Amino acid sequence: MHLSHSAVGAILVAAGKGSRMGLGYNKVLLPLCGKPVIQWTLEAFAGSGLVDVLVLVISPEDEGAMADICHSVRRNFPSEKTPEILTVFGGADRQDSVYNGLCALPQGVDVVLVHDGARPFVDGALIERSIDNARAWGAACAGMPVKDTIKVVDENRVITQTPDRARLWSAQTPQAFRREIVTDSYHKAYREGIRGTDDAGLVEAAGYRVTMFEGSYGNIKLTSAEDLLFAERLLREKKSQT
């Protein structure tokens, strides 16, 4: 694939097992108002007109189902602006899966967005903010100020600290980076044995400054059965408003 310099690539992480929901299969394959969760996420990126290539990170056992979903997305967005969709197998955990996605990005990609496949409510405005912040700062993370007071506890659940809520944000995705920054951060993490739960954390550990920017309170990650019910309600409300 030939891409011009400064192209945008998005890595969609969708190689989970659905263990938190107790499903026994990948939660992103769950039906959500007539389409699998991951299809909503793919279509948000494919339809934005802002991304040049999508790398979908999947589990080997989901290869057939994901191929069918990608075919549906290409059929629904047949224009020349529709990004190429590549698939790659995930690794032992999220960090390894994202790294596999990074390695699959073609030459020419300058900005990399990493997004959870189980966040189907990402939209074009958020994708655009992600790209703009990556280009402006080099490393940026979507998120929102927390609404609740947060307590830090010890091993006995005794409160040891109450941080100032005004300085606390809940991290979301997309997390967006200049390609050379996120690639260097992953290489450093592997050399130094660092394991992280998100990409921004690895970039921070590598010594880079990461800027938070506003995501959306509606940009929820589906991790429980209750989340799925809430997502269905949100979609029904959106459809009724159009």
Residue frames relative to the residue before (quaternion, step in Angstrom):
aa qw qx qy qz dx dy dz
M 1.0000 0.0000 0.0000 0.0000 0.00 0.00 0.00
H 0.1891 -0.7814 0.5855 0.1045 3.60 -0.86 0.95
L 0.0127 -0.7905 0.6116 -0.0295 3.55 -0.74 1.10
S 0.4947 -0.6382 0.4943 0.3218 3.54 -1.12 0.64
H 0.6250 -0.5289 0.4076 0.4043 3.57 -1.21 0.47
S 0.7890 0.2764 -0.2659 0.4800 3.58 -1.14 0.80
A 0.3250 0.7399 -0.5179 0.2806 3.59 1.14 0.56
V 0.3617 -0.7162 0.5614 0.2026 3.54 -1.28 0.49
G 0.0689 -0.7846 0.6157 0.0241 3.55 -0.92 0.96
A 0.1527 -0.7777 0.6037 0.0860 3.58 -1.08 0.72
I 0.1968 -0.7510 0.6225 0.0993 3.54 -0.98 0.95
L 0.1168 -0.7863 0.6055 0.0381 3.57 -0.66 1.14
V 0.2424 -0.7980 0.5411 0.1082 3.54 -0.51 1.22
A 0.1519 0.8073 -0.5431 0.1741 3.57 -0.42 1.25
A 0.4373 0.7176 -0.4322 0.3271 3.57 1.07 0.77
G 0.3469 0.7786 -0.4656 0.2379 3.57 1.21 0.48
K 0.4630 -0.6880 0.5025 0.2446 3.52 -1.41 0.17
G 0.4427 -0.7103 0.4479 0.3144 3.60 1.24 -0.18
S 0.3000 0.8027 -0.4788 0.1909 3.58 1.23 0.40
R 0.6467 0.5306 -0.3406 0.4292 3.62 0.98 -0.74
M 0.6934 0.4351 -0.2721 0.5057 3.56 1.12 -0.60
G 0.4034 -0.7324 0.4603 0.2983 3.57 1.27 -0.19
L 0.3417 0.7917 -0.4506 0.2312 3.55 1.18 0.59
G 0.3257 -0.7274 0.5326 0.2850 3.53 0.92 -0.93
Y 0.7539 0.1713 -0.1692 0.6113 3.56 1.31 0.18
N 0.7170 -0.4898 0.2986 0.3960 3.54 -1.32 0.35
K 0.4457 -0.7267 0.4581 0.2517 3.58 -0.68 1.09
V 0.6202 0.5578 -0.3676 0.4111 3.63 1.07 -0.53
L 0.6172 0.5209 -0.3490 0.4753 3.59 1.29 -0.09
L 0.4339 0.6960 -0.4611 0.3387 3.58 1.27 -0.01
P 0.4577 -0.6684 0.4976 0.3101 3.61 -1.01 0.68
L 0.0337 -0.7698 0.6372 -0.0146 3.53 -1.02 0.94
C 0.8129 -0.2067 0.0791 0.5387 3.56 -0.30 1.31
G 0.8135 -0.3388 0.1343 0.4533 3.55 0.77 1.09
K 0.7600 0.2517 -0.1711 0.5743 3.60 1.26 -0.14
P 0.5652 -0.5737 0.4463 0.3901 3.61 -1.11 0.52
V 0.6459 -0.5392 0.3779 0.3862 3.56 -1.13 0.70
I 0.6921 0.4945 -0.2974 0.4337 3.59 0.80 -0.98
Q 0.6017 0.5574 -0.3754 0.4316 3.60 1.09 -0.52
W 0.6043 0.5390 -0.3534 0.4685 3.59 1.05 -0.72
T 0.6735 0.5017 -0.2947 0.4559 3.58 0.93 -0.94
L 0.6561 0.5099 -0.3066 0.4643 3.57 0.91 -0.92
E 0.6857 0.4941 -0.2956 0.4452 3.57 0.87 -0.90
A 0.5845 0.5649 -0.3771 0.4440 3.60 1.12 -0.56
F 0.6985 0.4402 -0.2671 0.4970 3.59 0.95 -0.87
A 0.6685 0.5123 -0.3108 0.4404 3.59 0.88 -0.92
G 0.7346 0.4363 -0.2309 0.4656 3.56 1.01 -0.79
S 0.5251 0.6668 -0.4037 0.3416 3.59 1.25 -0.18
G 0.3165 -0.7601 0.5065 0.2562 3.60 1.09 -0.63
L 0.6163 0.5843 -0.3147 0.4239 3.57 1.30 0.19
V 0.7183 0.4200 -0.2147 0.5114 3.57 1.26 -0.38
D 0.3475 -0.7743 0.5007 0.1703 3.57 -0.88 0.98
V 0.8003 0.0148 0.0061 0.5993 3.59 1.09 -0.61
L 0.1886 -0.7606 0.6140 0.0947 3.56 -1.08 0.84
V 0.1147 -0.7567 0.6393 0.0750 3.55 -1.00 0.87
L 0.1478 -0.7945 0.5874 0.0425 3.55 -0.53 1.22
V 0.2000 -0.7901 0.5735 0.0820 3.57 -0.59 1.20
I 0.0081 -0.8416 0.5331 -0.0866 3.56 -0.49 1.25
S 0.4971 -0.5867 0.5351 0.3498 3.53 -1.39 0.12
P 0.6004 -0.5877 0.3914 0.3754 3.62 -1.02 0.69
E 0.6700 0.5185 -0.3100 0.4315 3.59 0.99 -0.80
D 0.6827 0.4650 -0.2863 0.4857 3.59 1.26 -0.32
E 0.3493 0.7926 -0.4650 0.1833 3.59 1.27 -0.04
G 0.6829 0.4964 -0.2989 0.4448 3.60 0.85 -0.91
A 0.6741 0.4922 -0.2928 0.4665 3.57 0.89 -0.95
M 0.6678 0.4990 -0.3034 0.4615 3.58 0.97 -0.85
A 0.6116 0.5436 -0.3522 0.4542 3.60 1.05 -0.69
D 0.6480 0.5123 -0.3142 0.4679 3.59 1.00 -0.81
I 0.6546 0.5117 -0.3089 0.4629 3.57 1.00 -0.85
C 0.6491 0.5103 -0.3175 0.4664 3.59 0.94 -0.87
H 0.6218 0.5338 -0.3345 0.4653 3.59 1.05 -0.75
S 0.6484 0.5127 -0.3169 0.4651 3.59 0.98 -0.82
V 0.6467 0.5136 -0.3231 0.4621 3.58 0.98 -0.83
R 0.6567 0.4997 -0.3181 0.4668 3.61 0.91 -0.85
R 0.6462 0.5143 -0.3174 0.4660 3.58 1.03 -0.76
N 0.6984 0.4732 -0.2738 0.4620 3.60 1.00 -0.80
F 0.7674 0.2236 -0.1274 0.5872 3.58 1.21 -0.49
P 0.0464 0.8730 -0.4830 0.0492 3.59 0.49 1.18
S 0.4596 0.7141 -0.4462 0.2825 3.62 1.21 -0.03
E 0.6621 -0.5140 0.3781 0.3930 3.54 -1.32 0.31
K 0.6483 0.5315 -0.3197 0.4416 3.60 1.17 -0.47
T 0.4798 0.6638 -0.4479 0.3585 3.60 1.23 -0.13
P 0.4185 -0.7315 0.4714 0.2599 3.60 -0.69 0.99
E 0.5518 -0.5560 0.4997 0.3698 3.52 -1.28 0.40
I 0.1938 -0.7722 0.5940 0.1155 3.59 -0.97 0.82
L 0.0830 -0.7841 0.6150 0.0048 3.55 -0.67 1.19
T 0.1854 -0.7652 0.5995 0.1438 3.58 -1.14 0.52
V 0.0169 -0.7708 0.6365 -0.0195 3.53 -1.16 0.74
F 0.4889 -0.6663 0.4730 0.3055 3.58 -1.07 0.67
G 0.4788 -0.6737 0.4945 0.2691 3.53 -1.14 0.74
G 0.4741 -0.6669 0.5025 0.2792 3.53 -1.36 0.07
A 0.8043 -0.2946 0.2130 0.4701 3.53 -1.27 -0.46
D 0.7912 0.0159 0.0068 0.6114 3.59 1.12 -0.62
R 0.7629 -0.3817 0.2474 0.4595 3.56 -1.31 0.00
Q 0.6382 0.5442 -0.3395 0.4259 3.57 0.92 -0.87
D 0.6797 0.4735 -0.2904 0.4791 3.58 0.87 -0.92
S 0.6349 0.5393 -0.3331 0.4418 3.59 1.04 -0.75
V 0.6593 0.4866 -0.3132 0.4800 3.59 0.93 -0.85
Y 0.6314 0.5329 -0.3404 0.4489 3.59 0.98 -0.79
N 0.6272 0.5187 -0.3356 0.4742 3.60 1.00 -0.77
G 0.6407 0.5199 -0.3162 0.4683 3.57 1.07 -0.73
L 0.6275 0.5324 -0.3281 0.4639 3.57 1.02 -0.81
C 0.6732 0.5059 -0.2960 0.4509 3.56 0.92 -0.91
A 0.6776 0.5050 -0.2881 0.4503 3.59 1.14 -0.58
L 0.5089 0.6560 -0.4291 0.3558 3.61 1.21 -0.26
P 0.4275 -0.7132 0.4886 0.2643 3.61 -0.87 0.85
Q 0.6490 -0.4835 0.4085 0.4220 3.53 -1.32 0.24
G 0.6961 0.4566 -0.3453 0.4333 3.55 -1.12 0.68
V 0.5815 0.5596 -0.3856 0.4472 3.60 1.18 -0.36
D 0.1492 -0.8130 0.5618 0.0344 3.55 -0.69 1.14
V 0.7635 0.2357 -0.1225 0.5886 3.57 1.10 -0.77
V 0.1291 -0.7994 0.5860 0.0306 3.56 -0.88 1.02
L 0.1217 -0.7548 0.6412 0.0664 3.55 -0.91 0.97
V 0.1227 -0.7654 0.6274 0.0739 3.57 -0.96 0.88
H 0.0254 0.8259 -0.5565 0.0865 3.56 -0.64 1.14
D 0.4809 -0.6493 0.5139 0.2884 3.53 -1.15 0.73
G 0.4655 -0.6883 0.4827 0.2768 3.57 -0.81 0.97
A 0.6829 0.4890 -0.2725 0.4693 3.57 1.19 -0.57
R 0.5850 0.4931 -0.4081 0.4982 3.60 1.21 0.53
P 0.0631 -0.8707 0.4876 0.0152 3.60 0.29 1.24
F 0.6549 0.5489 -0.3165 0.4118 3.62 1.21 -0.23
V 0.3212 0.7082 -0.5441 0.3150 3.57 1.16 0.45
D 0.0929 -0.8085 0.5796 0.0420 3.59 -1.02 0.73
G 0.7445 -0.4324 0.2760 0.4273 3.53 -1.30 0.15
A 0.6374 0.5345 -0.3370 0.4409 3.58 1.00 -0.77
L 0.6708 0.4835 -0.2951 0.4787 3.58 0.98 -0.83
I 0.6229 0.5244 -0.3388 0.4715 3.58 1.01 -0.74
E 0.6564 0.5081 -0.3111 0.4629 3.58 0.96 -0.84
R 0.6421 0.5074 -0.3287 0.4714 3.61 0.96 -0.80
S 0.6199 0.5502 -0.3409 0.4436 3.57 1.03 -0.78
I 0.6753 0.4912 -0.2870 0.4693 3.57 0.86 -0.98
D 0.6656 0.5137 -0.3066 0.4462 3.58 0.86 -0.96
N 0.6915 0.4741 -0.2892 0.4619 3.60 0.91 -0.86
A 0.6125 0.5333 -0.3539 0.4638 3.59 1.07 -0.64
R 0.6809 0.4798 -0.2894 0.4717 3.56 0.96 -0.84
A 0.6820 0.4947 -0.2934 0.4517 3.58 1.05 -0.73
W 0.8311 0.2441 -0.0728 0.4944 3.58 0.88 -0.98
G 0.5168 -0.6554 0.4157 0.3614 3.60 1.17 -0.32
A 0.7870 -0.0294 0.0505 0.6142 3.57 1.07 -0.77
A 0.1144 0.8073 -0.5618 0.1399 3.57 -0.69 1.09
C 0.1793 -0.7908 0.5833 0.0470 3.53 -1.13 0.76
A 0.3818 -0.7005 0.5551 0.2354 3.57 -0.86 0.97
G 0.2249 0.7679 -0.5806 0.1506 3.55 -1.10 0.65
M 0.2635 -0.7447 0.5870 0.1771 3.52 -1.33 0.04
P 0.5730 -0.5711 0.4444 0.3848 3.61 -1.13 0.57
V 0.4733 -0.6712 0.4784 0.3109 3.59 -0.94 0.81
K 0.3848 -0.7286 0.5249 0.2135 3.55 -1.13 0.69
D 0.7184 0.4302 -0.2355 0.4932 3.57 1.14 -0.64
T 0.5127 -0.5795 0.5206 0.3609 3.54 -1.28 0.36
I 0.2582 -0.7838 0.5532 0.1142 3.57 -0.86 1.02
K 0.1566 -0.7800 0.6017 0.0705 3.56 -0.99 0.88
V 0.2431 -0.7244 0.6259 0.1564 3.55 -1.08 0.79
V 0.0757 -0.8173 0.5711 0.0080 3.59 -0.78 1.03
D 0.4568 -0.6525 0.5222 0.3048 3.55 -1.30 0.34
E 0.7673 -0.3771 0.2455 0.4570 3.59 -1.29 -0.12
N 0.6918 0.4354 -0.2735 0.5070 3.60 1.26 -0.33
R 0.4973 -0.6821 0.3848 0.3733 3.56 1.34 0.24
V 0.3975 0.6684 -0.5103 0.3671 3.55 1.12 0.68
I 0.4636 -0.6950 0.4759 0.2748 3.57 -0.83 1.01
T 0.1329 -0.8071 0.5734 0.0472 3.54 -0.82 1.05
Q 0.8126 0.0312 0.0108 0.5819 3.57 1.19 -0.41
T 0.1328 -0.7458 0.6449 0.1011 3.54 -1.21 0.64
P 0.2412 -0.8069 0.5202 0.1419 3.61 -0.08 1.24
D 0.5859 -0.5637 0.4544 0.3641 3.53 -1.26 0.52
R 0.4130 -0.7476 0.4672 0.2285 3.57 -0.47 1.22
A 0.5969 0.6014 -0.3620 0.3885 3.60 1.07 -0.66
R 0.7321 0.4054 -0.2295 0.4970 3.59 1.19 -0.45
L 0.6135 0.5629 -0.3388 0.4382 3.58 1.29 0.13
W 0.0472 -0.7756 0.6295 0.0000 3.54 -0.98 0.97
S 0.3636 -0.6906 0.5795 0.2346 3.52 -1.20 0.60
A 0.3591 -0.7622 0.4983 0.2045 3.58 -0.62 1.12
Q 0.1100 -0.7626 0.6358 0.0468 3.52 -1.16 0.79
T 0.3161 -0.6545 0.5983 0.3373 3.50 -1.26 -0.56
P 0.4476 -0.0400 -0.8897 -0.0812 1.63 -2.37 0.80
Q 0.1940 -0.6737 0.6913 0.1748 3.47 -1.39 0.51
A 0.1500 -0.8500 0.5045 -0.0241 3.52 -0.66 1.18
F 0.0016 0.8273 -0.5548 0.0880 3.55 -0.86 1.01
R 0.4990 -0.5201 0.5774 0.3836 3.45 -1.39 0.23
R 0.5782 -0.6399 0.3727 0.3424 3.55 -0.86 0.96
E 0.6779 0.5095 -0.3156 0.4258 3.60 0.86 -0.90
I 0.6311 0.5389 -0.3338 0.4472 3.60 1.12 -0.64
V 0.7140 0.4376 -0.2748 0.4724 3.58 0.74 -0.98
T 0.6330 0.5231 -0.3418 0.4570 3.61 1.02 -0.68
D 0.6532 0.5018 -0.3099 0.4749 3.57 0.94 -0.87
S 0.6494 0.5279 -0.3176 0.4458 3.60 0.99 -0.82
Y 0.6520 0.4982 -0.3169 0.4757 3.58 0.99 -0.77
H 0.6457 0.5160 -0.3282 0.4573 3.59 0.94 -0.81
K 0.6520 0.5039 -0.3128 0.4725 3.59 1.00 -0.82
A 0.6337 0.5395 -0.3335 0.4429 3.58 0.98 -0.82
Y 0.6779 0.4778 -0.2975 0.4729 3.58 0.91 -0.86
R 0.6436 0.5215 -0.3341 0.4497 3.60 0.97 -0.75
E 0.7744 0.3673 -0.1705 0.4862 3.56 0.99 -0.90
G 0.5051 -0.6902 0.4038 0.3246 3.59 1.26 0.14
I 0.3913 0.7209 -0.4790 0.3127 3.57 1.15 0.59
R 0.0953 -0.7659 0.6340 0.0479 3.56 -0.95 0.94
G 0.0683 -0.8199 0.5684 -0.0002 3.57 -0.78 1.02
T 0.4591 -0.6807 0.5016 0.2725 3.55 -1.27 0.39
D 0.7876 0.0843 -0.1036 0.6015 3.57 1.26 -0.14
D 0.6604 -0.5526 0.3553 0.3636 3.52 -1.27 0.47
A 0.6162 0.5526 -0.3505 0.4383 3.57 1.01 -0.77
G 0.6308 0.5421 -0.3357 0.4421 3.58 1.01 -0.75
L 0.6568 0.4927 -0.3105 0.4790 3.59 1.00 -0.78
V 0.6392 0.5169 -0.3220 0.4696 3.57 1.04 -0.77
E 0.6240 0.5228 -0.3282 0.4792 3.59 1.04 -0.78
A 0.6676 0.5171 -0.2989 0.4445 3.57 0.90 -0.98
A 0.6615 0.5010 -0.3006 0.4701 3.58 1.16 -0.57
G 0.6139 -0.5996 0.3261 0.3964 3.59 1.30 0.00
Y 0.5400 0.6094 -0.4147 0.4063 3.58 1.23 0.15
R 0.4306 -0.6717 0.5377 0.2724 3.54 -1.23 0.53
V 0.1524 -0.7852 0.5977 0.0553 3.57 -0.88 1.02
T 0.2335 -0.7815 0.5691 0.1037 3.56 -0.84 1.03
M 0.3407 -0.7148 0.5719 0.2143 3.56 -0.99 0.86
F 0.0107 -0.7649 0.6430 0.0364 3.54 -1.15 0.64
E 0.6379 -0.5888 0.3490 0.3530 3.54 -1.19 0.57
G 0.2271 -0.7459 0.6150 0.1179 3.52 -0.89 1.05
S 0.5098 -0.5985 0.4702 0.4011 3.56 -0.55 -1.18
Y 0.4906 -0.6421 0.4941 0.3207 3.57 -1.04 0.72
G 0.6511 0.5116 -0.3152 0.4637 3.58 1.21 -0.39
N 0.5605 0.6095 -0.3764 0.4155 3.57 1.30 -0.19
I 0.1034 0.8561 -0.4964 0.0998 3.55 0.76 1.10
K 0.3418 -0.6899 0.5958 0.2283 3.53 -1.29 0.50
L 0.3542 -0.7501 0.5226 0.1970 3.57 -0.78 1.03
T 0.0968 0.8188 -0.5547 0.1116 3.56 -0.37 1.26
S 0.7774 0.2270 -0.1353 0.5708 3.61 1.23 -0.18
A 0.6639 -0.4915 0.3763 0.4195 3.55 -1.28 0.26
E 0.6181 0.5495 -0.3363 0.4505 3.57 1.11 -0.70
D 0.6157 0.5457 -0.3410 0.4548 3.57 1.07 -0.75
L 0.6483 0.5256 -0.3193 0.4490 3.57 0.98 -0.84
L 0.6448 0.5086 -0.3203 0.4722 3.58 0.97 -0.81
F 0.6435 0.5120 -0.3141 0.4744 3.58 1.01 -0.83
A 0.6437 0.5257 -0.3198 0.4549 3.59 0.99 -0.84
E 0.6412 0.5177 -0.3277 0.4620 3.60 0.95 -0.81
R 0.6471 0.5126 -0.3213 0.4639 3.57 1.00 -0.79
L 0.6378 0.5291 -0.3252 0.4554 3.59 0.99 -0.84
L 0.6721 0.4958 -0.3009 0.4602 3.58 0.91 -0.89
R 0.6395 0.5137 -0.3344 0.4641 3.58 0.97 -0.78
E 0.6513 0.5106 -0.3177 0.4628 3.59 0.99 -0.78
K 0.6398 0.5180 -0.3261 0.4647 3.58 1.01 -0.77
K 0.6587 0.5072 -0.3125 0.4596 3.58 0.95 -0.86
S 0.6645 0.5117 -0.3113 0.4469 3.59 0.99 -0.78
Q 0.6732 0.4951 -0.2908 0.4659 3.58 1.22 -0.49
T 0.6691 0.4899 -0.2986 0.4724 3.60 1.26 -0.22
